[in-house]
Amino acid sequence: MKFFPNPFCGRMRRHHPGPHGDDPHGGGPRHGGGRHAAEGGWGHERRGGRGGRRGAFEASELRLVLLRLIADEPRHGYDLIRAVEELTGGGYVPSPGVIYPTLSLLEEMGHIAKADAEGARKPFAVTPEGTAQLAQDAATVEALFARLATLATRRAHTDGAPIRRAMENLKAVLMHRLGREGVDADTVHAAVSILDEAAQRIERLP
């Protein structure tokens, strides 16, 4: 029997840095990346089922976001990953392969430098050139952080506990009902109609 796929059962994937994500010497990831990766866009965003990618940012925009976060306080790469995750409510978690090449590029541009700190792993701090760049792009930076807040709001609305419970319940009911032996085409079409009607009603909500 051909099973009708449930369009609402996509799952979010979490992206965490691996055990070697933070170079103990502060230099960057131990795998791949490089300057080319820093110029290729944000990448590794969370995905939600059929919704696809959400809220894509350009590489130049990511540089400004990281620069602003470092200007707020000196940070390591791992700190920046967690800061972006918190700003988006978990809606976007950049990978080490995106963060570290971007930090290397910012350092090459003279916008950040290793801070004076104890220990082998020194955080990055903003330089006068970086501060000047943030002042020049203040309007863009403000708009970028507004977009991050929008991702957090969207995440809260679409991935809350009641929504997840309802989606899992729908998945279980579909698998139970349509997975029976002898289910005919009329039953499948009836289920499809119910799903379509539910989607349309949700779409019309104020």
C-alpha positions as CSV (number, residue, x, y, z in Angstrom):
1,M,0.0,0.0,0.0
2,K,1.3,3.4,-0.8
3,F,1.4,5.5,2.4
4,F,0.5,9.2,2.1
5,P,3.3,11.3,3.7
6,N,2.5,13.7,6.5
7,P,3.4,17.2,5.5
8,F,3.5,18.5,9.0
9,C,6.0,16.1,10.7
10,G,9.3,17.8,9.8
11,R,11.8,18.2,12.6
12,M,14.3,20.9,13.5
13,R,17.9,19.9,13.4
14,R,20.2,21.3,16.0
15,H,23.8,22.1,15.0
16,H,26.3,22.0,17.7
17,P,30.1,22.5,17.4
18,G,31.9,19.2,17.7
19,P,34.5,18.5,20.4
20,H,37.1,20.2,18.3
21,G,35.0,23.2,17.3
22,D,37.0,25.6,19.4
23,D,40.6,25.6,18.5
24,P,42.4,25.7,21.9
25,H,44.8,28.3,20.4
26,G,41.9,30.4,19.2
27,G,42.7,30.0,15.5
28,G,39.5,28.5,14.2
29,P,38.0,25.1,13.3
30,R,40.2,22.1,12.6
31,H,38.2,21.1,9.6
32,G,37.6,22.7,6.2
33,G,36.2,26.2,5.9
34,G,38.8,28.9,5.2
35,R,38.2,32.3,3.7
36,H,36.0,31.0,0.9
37,A,33.5,29.6,3.5
38,A,33.4,33.0,5.2
39,E,32.3,34.6,2.0
40,G,29.7,32.0,1.1
41,G,26.8,33.1,3.3
42,W,25.5,31.9,6.7
43,G,24.7,28.3,5.9
44,H,23.7,25.6,8.3
45,E,20.4,27.3,9.4
46,R,17.8,25.3,11.1
47,R,15.3,23.7,8.7
48,G,11.6,23.0,9.5
49,G,10.0,20.2,7.5
50,R,8.7,21.5,4.2
51,G,9.3,25.1,5.2
52,G,12.9,25.0,3.9
53,R,15.5,27.6,4.8
54,R,14.4,30.6,6.9
55,G,15.9,34.0,7.1
56,A,19.1,33.7,5.0
57,F,21.8,36.3,5.6
58,E,24.7,37.3,3.5
59,A,28.3,36.8,4.6
60,S,28.8,40.5,4.9
61,E,25.8,40.7,7.2
62,L,27.1,37.9,9.4
63,R,30.4,39.8,9.8
64,L,28.5,42.8,11.1
65,V,26.5,40.7,13.5
66,L,29.6,39.1,15.0
67,L,31.4,42.4,15.1
68,R,28.6,43.9,17.1
69,L,28.5,41.0,19.5
70,I,32.2,41.2,20.0
71,A,31.9,45.0,20.5
72,D,29.4,44.3,23.3
73,E,32.0,42.1,25.1
74,P,35.1,40.1,24.1
75,R,34.0,36.6,22.9
76,H,35.3,33.3,21.7
77,G,33.9,31.5,18.7
78,Y,31.8,29.2,20.8
79,D,30.4,32.2,22.7
80,L,29.3,33.8,19.4
81,I,27.6,30.6,18.3
82,R,25.6,30.5,21.5
83,A,24.9,34.2,21.4
84,V,23.3,34.0,17.9
85,E,21.3,30.9,19.0
86,E,19.9,32.8,22.0
87,L,19.1,35.9,19.9
88,T,17.1,33.8,17.5
89,G,15.4,31.7,20.2
90,G,17.2,28.6,18.7
91,G,15.9,29.4,15.2
92,Y,19.4,29.6,13.8
93,V,22.6,28.0,15.1
94,P,25.7,28.9,13.0
95,S,28.3,26.2,12.6
96,P,32.0,26.5,13.5
97,G,32.7,26.1,9.8
98,V,30.9,29.4,9.3
99,I,31.9,31.3,12.4
100,Y,35.6,30.8,12.5
101,P,36.4,31.7,8.9
102,T,34.4,34.9,9.4
103,L,36.3,35.7,12.5
104,S,39.6,35.1,10.6
105,L,38.4,37.5,7.9
106,L,37.4,40.2,10.5
107,E,40.8,39.8,12.0
108,E,42.5,40.2,8.6
109,M,40.4,43.4,8.0
110,G,41.7,44.8,11.3
111,H,38.2,45.0,12.9
112,I,38.9,42.5,15.7
113,A,42.0,41.3,17.5
114,K,42.9,38.9,20.3
115,A,42.2,40.4,23.7
116,D,44.6,40.5,26.5
117,A,43.5,37.7,28.7
118,E,44.9,34.8,30.7
119,G,45.1,31.4,29.2
120,A,45.9,30.0,25.8
121,R,42.4,30.7,24.3
122,K,42.1,34.5,24.1
123,P,38.7,36.0,23.1
124,F,38.4,38.4,20.3
125,A,37.9,42.1,21.1
126,V,36.8,44.9,18.8
127,T,39.5,47.4,17.5
128,P,39.0,51.1,16.8
129,E,38.6,50.2,13.1
130,G,35.9,47.8,14.0
131,T,34.1,50.4,16.2
132,A,34.3,52.9,13.3
133,Q,32.8,50.2,10.9
134,L,29.9,49.6,13.3
135,A,29.2,53.4,13.5
136,Q,29.3,53.6,9.7
137,D,26.9,50.7,9.3
138,A,24.7,51.5,12.4
139,A,21.4,51.4,10.5
140,T,22.3,48.1,8.8
141,V,23.3,46.5,12.1
142,E,20.1,47.6,13.7
143,A,18.1,46.1,10.9
144,L,20.0,42.8,11.2
145,F,19.3,42.5,14.9
146,A,15.7,43.1,14.2
147,R,15.7,40.2,11.7
148,L,17.3,38.0,14.4
149,A,14.5,39.0,16.7
150,T,12.0,38.1,14.0
151,L,13.5,34.6,13.8
152,A,13.1,34.2,17.5
153,T,9.4,35.3,17.4
154,R,8.7,32.9,14.5
155,R,10.4,30.1,16.3
156,A,8.4,30.8,19.4
157,H,5.1,30.8,17.4
158,T,5.8,27.7,15.4
159,D,7.8,25.5,17.6
160,G,6.2,25.8,21.0
161,A,5.2,22.8,23.1
162,P,1.5,22.9,22.2
163,I,2.3,23.0,18.5
164,R,4.8,20.2,18.7
165,R,2.3,18.1,20.7
166,A,-0.4,18.7,18.0
167,M,1.9,17.9,15.2
168,E,3.1,14.6,16.8
169,N,-0.5,13.7,17.5
170,L,-1.4,14.3,13.9
171,K,1.5,12.2,12.8
172,A,0.5,9.3,15.1
173,V,-3.1,9.4,13.9
174,L,-2.2,9.4,10.3
175,M,0.2,6.5,10.7
176,H,-2.3,4.5,12.7
177,R,-5.3,5.1,10.5
178,L,-3.7,5.0,7.0
179,G,-1.3,2.2,8.0
180,R,-4.1,-0.4,8.4
181,E,-4.5,-3.2,6.0
182,G,-7.2,-2.7,3.4
183,V,-7.2,1.1,3.4
184,D,-8.7,2.2,0.1
185,A,-8.1,5.3,-2.1
186,D,-11.3,6.9,-0.8
187,T,-10.0,6.9,2.7
188,V,-6.7,8.4,1.7
189,H,-8.4,11.1,-0.3
190,A,-10.7,11.9,2.7
191,A,-7.6,12.3,4.9
192,V,-6.0,14.6,2.3
193,S,-9.1,16.7,2.2
194,I,-9.1,17.1,6.0
195,L,-5.5,18.1,6.0
196,D,-6.0,20.6,3.2
197,E,-9.0,22.1,4.9
198,A,-7.1,22.4,8.2
199,A,-4.2,24.1,6.4
200,Q,-6.6,26.6,4.8
201,R,-8.3,27.3,8.1
202,I,-5.0,28.0,9.8
203,E,-4.0,30.2,6.9
204,R,-7.1,32.3,7.4
205,L,-6.5,32.8,11.1
206,P,-6.1,36.5,12.1
